[in-house]
C-alpha cells in the first residue's frame, strides 16, 4: 500500500513537469481540443498501470522528436480511471496504455507494437505521411481515381523499419483491396 502511494505521488509530480507540450484531456474537453487538430497522438492510460508510467516518462522525448517529423502534431493524454472514463469507454479502451492517432475528431489509427520511442516515432511518421493520409479507405481511393480499384501496387523497401507498420496500416485502410509488395525497384527496369 505504501509503495503504491509513493509511486502515485511521483507520477503526479511527473505529469506536472511535462508542462504544455503534452496536454491532459478529460471527458469535458476531449472533443473540443482535438476537433481542429491536423494530427494527434492520444495516450489512454491509468494511474495504477506500471507500463503507463514508463510510457509517460518517455513523453517529453517522444513529443520533441515527433515535432521534427510533423510540427503540427500534438500529443494528448487521457486518464481512464479519473476524468476520462466516458471518453475511454467511447473508444473501447479496455487495456492500458493504448495509443491512437486522430485526424480532427476522427480516430485514424491504433499503435500496435513495442512502446519504445523508436517504434512510436515510426508509427507517427507513417501517420503523418501524405500517403497514409490519402489512402484512408478503398472508397476514397476509388473516388480519387474515378473508377473501382481492384488492387494497389506498392513499391517499398522492405528493410525499412517502418515497412511493417506501413503495410499493416495500408492493409487495414484498404480492406478488400489486395496489396502487392515489390521489394526492389530494379524489377521494373528495362533491359
C-alpha angles and dihedrals in degrees: 000000000000092000091054092051091048092050091047092054092049089047092054091049089051093054090053091053093054088073124180097334093079115035125206112225129197139187092278100050104026099098095039093050098049099034097092098030118121093211130353134185110209122193114202109200147152129227094235096054114100092199088054091052091050091050093047090055088059095051098094090055093043092049093049092050095042088057088061090054099041117002093194094057117108129198119218134179130209120196104216099196097051127027097352102058096116093045091050090049091049090056094042095244105175103152132042140275103018122177119201133172122222133193105205107321094329121102107242110174144352122225114232116178145060112336094229124125095252094052093046091049091050089052092050092046089057093043090052096046119109090231093057090047093052098044097059097131139358088243092058091045092050092046092050091053094043095235142060112286116216100180142003125220110210124187113205141151105250091200090065110106089224092060096088093050093044095048092049090048090050094048092048092046097048098039107176095026117098116231122205120200122209109192096201133041090211087081088074099050119109119235 
